[in-house]
């Protein structure tokens, strides 16, 4: 299996919405974004799947070293080798990869966040930085597109947090800010016990408004001349926002089940969005 085949397999098996957005890219960009996605999956899985935190921390430190080797052209892991190919074609900054790893490391040390400003740092590292790397791969003419990427990363990560309240609680994690839990009269123990309540629904409505604002800010920041080049991110935004809308329609029953779109609906949204953005091609 070649490094690119390894990354392709990693992306395909994840079942993530990201995979549907990659299908509309030319080969060089598709290779790079799939390598980036595979890297994110590797470090994320390190935190989510390794129970022993000392082992997980050591694995993240290994990835820090692997990124350093990758930028020297000395990668040893299939993902690092695939990223070496991407680095030949795109200006990807080493410190961004380090920030992503730092974001994953936060999950080993922090199981809750006192206020939104603390959560925002996590979202920046876990998602916005990925967005900043992605826009380099997709290409842009206007630097305002970087602000679009930052805001879209926040929107996508907040959508994940709303969708995955139960899944995160089962791992002992609460991403909803503690001061906002108190404001809505919700106890952390109730979240960890997977209890739903009118108060939790009200808090999730509040979080949805916050996520929607970041989607709005992202779209507002994206210059018209960069819309077509950034169509992959717009596909992601459309799929994630549709998922958020389904959660709202389901009255935020995230403690009962995970809301997700069918593969055919994701593919339809991806096709429709790509077709719509084609008019911005210059």
Order of alpha helices (4+ residues) and beta strands (2+ residues): alpha-alpha-alpha-alpha-alpha-alpha-alpha-alpha-alpha-alpha-alpha-alpha-alpha-alpha-alpha
